[in-house]
């Protein structure tokens, strides 16, 4: 009966590991491929009769297999996805001279206006006149936590 329970546990590890790999394939970036692969290998070891939970030999084989599979999976993962460029960091100080689109009316003397620049929304005000939604603006300066814009004509 203990042997049957071990086989069931082995199959559970294989199935759970496969589910994790499928999730990783569908939504890359969770980095659950490593535990998924380790589960599959440990499940296979159990299914072929290696008792990784009792006895020093089985424990050493299980730990060594888990470490080796983890390293190989990480190396393979890096080869498949060789690191992307570092994300561009945008600060308010680097926005001077950039153009964007008004998403909420910009009013002189008020920080209620919103401008979309490089995919980020910034609180904005203008120095001269209201700038309605949809118009293109250029950043002239930054002050505190907001930017000052002017309409591009």
Phi, psi and omega per residue, in radians:
X1 nan -0.629 3.121
X2 -1.116 -0.679 3.140
X3 -1.098 -0.713 3.128
X4 -1.129 -0.691 3.110
X5 -1.126 -0.679 3.114
X6 -1.117 -0.720 3.122
X7 -1.135 -0.716 3.109
X8 -1.090 -0.734 3.119
X9 -1.131 -0.680 3.096
X10 -1.058 -0.797 3.116
X11 -1.148 -0.644 3.110
X12 -1.091 -0.724 3.102
X13 -1.113 -0.748 3.136
X14 -1.089 -0.804 -3.123
X15 -1.155 -0.798 3.139
X16 -1.104 -0.741 3.090
X17 -1.071 -0.709 3.112
X18 -1.124 -0.719 3.100
X19 -1.060 -0.750 3.118
X20 -1.103 -0.699 3.104
X21 -1.137 -0.682 3.110
X22 -1.136 -0.727 3.102
X23 -1.083 -0.763 3.127
X24 -1.110 -0.687 3.122
X25 -1.160 -0.642 -3.123
X26 -1.341 -0.593 -3.115
X27 -2.310 1.342 -3.095
X28 -1.028 2.555 3.067
X29 1.990 -0.238 3.110
X30 -1.313 -0.323 -3.130
X31 1.015 0.711 3.057
X32 -1.744 0.163 3.073
X33 -1.189 -0.612 -3.121
X34 -1.145 -0.955 3.115
X35 -1.123 -0.571 3.099
X36 -1.085 -0.795 3.137
X37 -1.161 -0.731 3.107
X38 -1.055 -0.749 3.123
X39 -1.070 -0.738 -3.141
X40 -1.097 -0.817 -3.113
X41 -1.131 -0.778 3.112
X42 -1.118 -0.674 3.078
X43 -1.081 -0.726 3.108
X44 -1.143 -0.709 3.088
X45 -1.030 -0.748 3.111
X46 -1.116 -0.736 -3.109
X47 -1.150 -0.535 3.121
X48 -1.540 0.030 2.991
X49 1.834 0.106 3.087
X50 -1.452 2.053 -3.123
X51 -1.522 1.675 -3.035
X52 -1.443 -0.054 -3.087
X53 -1.843 -0.295 3.125
X54 -2.333 2.376 -3.119
X55 1.639 2.470 -3.069
X56 -1.162 -0.623 -3.109
X57 -1.149 -0.829 3.127
X58 -1.097 -0.684 3.123
X59 -1.123 -0.779 3.124
X60 -1.116 -0.747 3.115
X61 -1.088 -0.765 3.135
X62 -1.098 -0.812 -3.140
X63 -1.159 -0.772 3.131
X64 -1.078 -0.738 3.131
X65 -1.122 -0.748 -3.135
X66 -1.099 -0.748 3.137
X67 -1.165 -0.813 -3.132
X68 -1.078 -0.777 -3.133
X69 -1.153 -0.661 3.108
X70 -1.077 -0.826 -3.138
X71 -1.098 -0.810 3.140
X72 -1.101 -0.702 3.135
X73 -1.147 -0.717 3.111
X74 -1.105 -0.769 3.112
X75 -1.093 -0.737 3.110
X76 -1.143 -0.716 3.132
X77 -1.069 -0.731 3.111
X78 -1.154 -0.619 -3.138
X79 -1.230 -0.694 3.140
X80 -1.204 -0.737 -3.117
X81 -2.127 1.479 -2.999
X82 -1.315 0.808 3.058
X83 1.151 2.311 -3.127
X84 -1.649 2.915 3.069
X85 -1.078 2.642 3.108
X86 -1.079 2.446 -3.135
X87 -1.094 2.540 3.121
X88 -1.295 2.226 3.108
X89 -1.714 2.256 -3.138
X90 -2.033 2.158 3.023
X91 -1.984 2.855 -3.109
X92 -1.073 -0.549 -3.131
X93 -1.217 -0.466 -3.123
X94 -1.518 0.023 -3.086
X95 -1.561 -0.254 -3.084
X96 -1.011 2.198 -3.121
X97 1.651 -0.265 3.136
X98 -1.392 2.707 3.124
X99 -1.889 2.657 3.122
X100 -2.658 -3.017 -3.093
X101 -2.133 2.383 3.124
X102 -1.294 2.190 3.101
X103 -1.876 -0.289 3.021
X104 -2.534 2.275 -3.008
X105 -0.721 2.266 3.122
X106 -1.663 2.253 -3.055
X107 -2.151 2.417 3.076
X108 -1.058 2.408 3.073
X109 1.318 0.119 -3.134
X110 -2.284 2.504 3.104
X111 -1.720 0.272 -3.107
X112 -1.360 -0.273 -3.137
X113 -1.260 2.621 3.133
X114 -2.275 2.386 -3.138
X115 -2.247 2.367 3.113
X116 -1.719 2.049 3.135
X117 -2.297 2.168 3.112
X118 0.914 0.698 3.067
X119 1.419 0.032 3.128
X120 -2.086 2.493 -3.140
X121 -1.668 2.311 -3.110
X122 -2.157 2.517 2.991
X123 -1.254 2.378 -3.052
X124 -2.485 2.731 2.990
X125 -2.416 2.837 3.108
X126 -2.024 2.791 3.103
X127 -1.567 -0.503 -3.067
X128 -2.422 1.881 3.018
X129 1.381 2.784 3.105
X130 -1.335 2.573 3.071
X131 -2.150 1.969 -3.069
X132 -1.273 2.875 3.108
X133 -0.984 2.552 3.039
X134 1.601 -0.287 -3.119
X135 -1.435 2.709 3.110
X136 -1.533 2.385 -3.133
X137 -2.260 2.818 3.068
X138 -2.126 2.427 3.127
X139 -1.363 2.200 3.126
X140 -1.747 -0.519 3.103
X141 -2.896 3.011 3.052
X142 -2.235 2.493 -3.105
X143 -2.406 2.053 3.137
X144 1.049 -2.073 -3.093
X145 -1.866 0.307 3.136
X146 -2.390 3.032 3.140
X147 -2.087 2.771 3.072
X148 -1.951 2.289 -3.061
X149 -2.205 2.812 3.018
X150 -2.328 2.638 3.140
X151 -1.212 2.405 3.066
X152 -1.539 2.174 -3.089
X153 -1.926 nan nan
